[in-house]
Amino acid sequence: MNFFSIFGVVLLLILGLGINSVHAQIDPFSDIEFFQSGELKTEKNSFEISNEISIREFFNGNIIRISGQTVEGFPYITYSQIINEQLETFGKIFVQGEFLKLIFEDIPTTVEQTKEKQDDLSIITQYTQRVHSKQNILIDVKIFEYKQNKYNDFYQNYAQVSEVNVQVVITDEENNEIFSSNGITDDIGLFETKYLIPDNSKRETYTISINAENDESSSSKIFQVFALGNIPTDSKTIIP
């Protein structure tokens, strides 16, 4: 995902709406941090924003509401407000049946925290987004050094991290674990696994959680896959 493209979409929306957003030397659309980074973060995970963005402005531009869906398939909503010439942002994201608080400021590092493993592995994934019964969900995971793959490019050929322990867990809509796979990234930072959807499966949304860990670091990622049930009778396509 090219974050400059996302920001370009937002600017076109702004120009199209004719919004004048400069208040007390603050330009909210430039100062809203997750627009620049392309990421939304909770206490345990980070999510990549997509170009599915809706923007509304209230109180002469002093409050801006942004809603959308992340690349991983989770809806979110944020509010940014100008108070005493300062911009504050807060919001929530809906993950696995509950609303989680979004974090927009760095958590201070303490002496105790430095003893724990750092959350500084970049987990980039390729996966089957929609699949019928008797077909495989293919899940490819690549691990990169922290902030060394700013465009989330799966095929980037540098900064990969080998010898990382990876766990992939799939849960159904009732949060029951239906599949788990463990492995270690190879010399190009890659781990691959797959899950065969059983015959006569119902239509539902699966949640896939990935945990990556080595001696120094421990990071996680979460996204969704849509199971479409049995293959239609007129379909001859089967994913190997």
C-alpha positions as CSV (number, residue, x, y, z in Angstrom):
1,M,0.0,0.0,0.0
2,N,1.4,3.4,-1.1
3,F,0.6,5.8,1.7
4,F,1.3,8.8,-0.6
5,S,-1.6,7.5,-2.7
6,I,-3.9,7.4,0.4
7,F,-2.9,10.9,1.3
8,G,-3.6,12.0,-2.3
9,V,-7.1,10.5,-2.2
10,V,-7.7,12.5,1.0
11,L,-6.5,15.7,-0.5
12,L,-8.8,15.2,-3.5
13,L,-11.7,14.7,-1.1
14,I,-10.8,17.9,0.7
15,L,-10.5,20.0,-2.5
16,G,-13.7,18.5,-3.8
17,L,-15.6,19.5,-0.7
18,G,-14.0,23.0,-0.6
19,I,-12.9,22.7,3.0
20,N,-10.8,25.4,4.5
21,S,-9.0,23.5,7.3
22,V,-6.5,26.0,8.7
23,H,-7.4,27.0,12.2
24,A,-5.0,28.6,14.7
25,Q,-1.9,27.6,12.6
26,I,-3.1,24.0,12.6
27,D,-3.9,22.1,9.4
28,P,-5.7,19.0,10.7
29,F,-5.4,17.0,7.6
30,S,-1.6,17.4,7.6
31,D,-1.2,17.0,11.4
32,I,-3.4,13.9,11.9
33,E,-0.6,11.4,12.5
34,F,-2.1,8.2,11.1
35,F,-2.6,9.9,7.7
36,Q,1.2,10.3,7.4
37,S,2.1,6.9,8.8
38,G,-0.7,4.9,7.1
39,E,-1.2,2.9,10.3
40,L,-3.7,2.7,13.1
41,K,-2.5,1.1,16.4
42,T,-4.1,-0.6,19.3
43,E,-2.3,-1.8,22.4
44,K,-1.4,-5.1,20.7
45,N,-1.7,-4.7,17.0
46,S,-1.3,-2.2,14.1
47,F,-3.5,-1.9,11.0
48,E,-3.0,-0.5,7.6
49,I,-5.5,2.2,6.5
50,S,-7.1,1.8,3.0
51,N,-8.5,4.3,0.6
52,E,-12.0,3.5,1.9
53,I,-12.3,6.8,3.8
54,S,-15.2,9.0,4.7
55,I,-14.6,12.5,6.2
56,R,-16.9,14.9,7.9
57,E,-16.2,18.3,9.4
58,F,-18.0,19.9,12.3
59,F,-17.8,23.2,14.2
60,N,-16.1,25.1,11.4
61,G,-13.4,22.5,11.0
62,N,-12.5,22.3,14.6
63,I,-13.7,18.7,14.8
64,I,-13.0,16.2,12.0
65,R,-14.6,12.7,11.9
66,I,-12.9,10.0,9.8
67,S,-14.3,6.6,9.3
68,G,-13.3,3.7,7.1
69,Q,-12.1,0.1,6.8
70,T,-8.5,-1.1,7.2
71,V,-6.8,-3.2,4.6
72,E,-7.2,-6.1,7.0
73,G,-11.0,-5.7,6.9
74,F,-11.7,-4.0,10.3
75,P,-14.0,-0.9,10.5
76,Y,-12.8,2.1,12.5
77,I,-13.8,5.7,13.4
78,T,-11.7,8.5,14.7
79,Y,-12.3,12.1,15.8
80,S,-9.7,14.8,15.7
81,Q,-10.4,18.1,17.6
82,I,-8.5,21.4,18.0
83,I,-8.3,22.5,21.6
84,N,-6.2,25.4,22.7
85,E,-4.3,25.3,19.4
86,Q,-3.5,21.6,19.9
87,L,-4.7,18.7,17.8
88,E,-6.0,15.7,19.7
89,T,-7.2,12.5,18.1
90,F,-9.1,9.5,19.5
91,G,-11.1,6.6,18.1
92,K,-12.0,2.9,18.1
93,I,-11.7,-0.1,15.8
94,F,-14.0,-3.1,15.7
95,V,-12.0,-6.4,16.0
96,Q,-13.3,-9.9,16.8
97,G,-16.7,-8.7,18.1
98,E,-15.5,-5.8,20.3
99,F,-14.5,-2.2,20.0
100,L,-10.8,-1.6,20.8
101,K,-9.3,1.8,21.7
102,L,-6.9,3.3,19.1
103,I,-3.6,4.7,20.4
104,F,-2.3,7.9,18.9
105,E,0.6,8.7,21.1
106,D,3.8,6.8,22.0
107,I,3.8,4.8,25.2
108,P,6.7,6.1,27.4
109,T,9.5,3.6,27.8
110,T,10.3,2.7,31.3
111,V,13.1,0.7,32.9
112,E,10.8,-2.3,33.3
113,Q,9.6,-2.1,29.7
114,T,13.2,-2.2,28.4
115,K,13.6,-5.6,29.9
116,E,10.7,-7.0,27.8
117,K,10.9,-7.9,24.2
118,Q,10.3,-5.0,21.9
119,D,7.4,-4.8,19.4
120,D,9.6,-4.0,16.5
121,L,9.1,-6.7,13.8
122,S,7.3,-5.7,10.6
123,I,4.9,-8.5,9.6
124,I,3.9,-8.3,5.9
125,T,1.4,-10.9,4.6
126,Q,-0.1,-12.3,1.4
127,Y,-3.3,-14.4,1.8
128,T,-6.4,-15.7,0.1
129,Q,-9.1,-13.2,0.9
130,R,-12.2,-15.2,-0.3
131,V,-12.4,-19.0,-0.5
132,H,-15.0,-21.7,-1.0
133,S,-15.2,-25.1,0.7
134,K,-12.6,-27.6,-0.4
135,Q,-10.2,-24.8,-1.2
136,N,-7.1,-23.6,0.7
137,I,-6.6,-20.4,2.5
138,L,-2.9,-19.7,1.5
139,I,-1.0,-17.6,4.1
140,D,2.4,-16.3,3.3
141,V,4.2,-14.3,6.0
142,K,7.4,-12.2,5.6
143,I,9.2,-10.6,8.5
144,F,11.2,-7.4,8.0
145,E,13.2,-5.1,10.2
146,Y,11.1,-2.5,12.0
147,K,10.2,0.5,9.8
148,Q,12.5,-0.8,6.9
149,N,9.5,-1.6,4.7
150,K,7.4,1.6,4.8
151,Y,5.3,0.6,1.8
152,N,4.4,-2.9,3.1
153,D,6.0,-4.4,0.0
154,F,5.9,-8.2,0.3
155,Y,8.5,-8.5,-2.5
156,Q,11.1,-6.0,-1.1
157,N,14.5,-7.8,-1.3
158,Y,16.2,-6.3,1.7
159,A,15.8,-5.9,5.5
160,Q,14.2,-9.4,5.8
161,V,14.6,-11.2,9.2
162,S,15.3,-14.9,9.3
163,E,15.1,-17.4,12.2
164,V,11.9,-15.8,13.5
165,N,9.4,-18.1,15.2
166,V,5.9,-17.6,13.6
167,Q,2.6,-18.8,14.8
168,V,-0.6,-18.6,12.6
169,V,-4.0,-19.1,14.3
170,I,-7.4,-19.1,12.6
171,T,-10.6,-18.7,14.6
172,D,-14.2,-18.7,13.5
173,E,-17.0,-16.2,14.2
174,E,-17.5,-17.8,17.7
175,N,-13.8,-17.3,18.4
176,N,-13.2,-21.0,18.4
177,E,-9.7,-22.0,17.2
178,I,-10.0,-24.1,14.0
179,F,-6.4,-24.1,12.8
180,S,-2.9,-23.5,14.1
181,S,0.5,-23.6,12.4
182,N,4.0,-22.9,13.6
183,G,7.3,-22.5,11.9
184,I,10.5,-20.4,11.4
185,T,11.2,-17.9,8.7
186,D,13.8,-18.9,6.1
187,D,16.8,-16.9,4.8
188,I,14.5,-14.4,3.0
189,G,12.3,-14.0,6.1
190,L,9.5,-16.1,4.7
191,F,7.0,-18.6,6.4
192,E,4.2,-20.2,4.4
193,T,1.2,-22.3,5.6
194,K,-2.3,-23.2,4.3
195,Y,-5.7,-24.3,5.7
196,L,-8.1,-26.4,3.7
197,I,-11.7,-25.3,4.2
198,P,-13.8,-28.4,5.0
199,D,-16.6,-29.6,2.7
200,N,-20.1,-28.3,3.5
201,S,-18.7,-25.3,5.5
202,K,-21.0,-22.4,6.2
203,R,-20.5,-18.8,5.0
204,E,-18.6,-16.9,7.7
205,T,-15.7,-14.6,8.5
206,Y,-12.5,-16.1,9.8
207,T,-10.0,-14.2,11.9
208,I,-6.3,-14.9,11.3
209,S,-3.8,-13.9,14.0
210,I,-0.1,-14.0,13.4
211,N,2.5,-13.9,16.2
212,A,6.2,-13.4,15.3
213,E,9.0,-13.7,17.9
214,N,12.8,-14.0,18.3
215,D,15.2,-13.4,21.1
216,E,14.8,-9.6,21.1
217,S,11.3,-8.9,19.6
218,S,7.7,-10.1,19.7
219,S,5.1,-8.6,17.3
220,S,1.6,-9.6,16.1
221,K,-0.8,-8.9,13.2
222,I,-4.5,-9.7,12.7
223,F,-6.8,-9.7,9.6
224,Q,-9.9,-11.4,8.2
225,V,-10.8,-13.9,5.5
226,F,-14.2,-14.6,4.1
227,A,-15.3,-18.3,3.7
228,L,-18.0,-18.5,1.1
229,G,-19.3,-22.1,1.7
230,N,-19.5,-24.8,-0.8
231,I,-18.2,-24.4,-4.4
232,P,-21.2,-23.5,-6.8
233,T,-22.3,-26.5,-8.9
234,D,-21.3,-24.7,-12.1
235,S,-17.8,-23.9,-10.8
236,K,-14.8,-25.9,-12.1
237,T,-12.1,-23.8,-10.4
238,I,-10.3,-25.4,-7.4
239,I,-7.4,-23.7,-5.8
240,P,-4.7,-26.3,-5.2
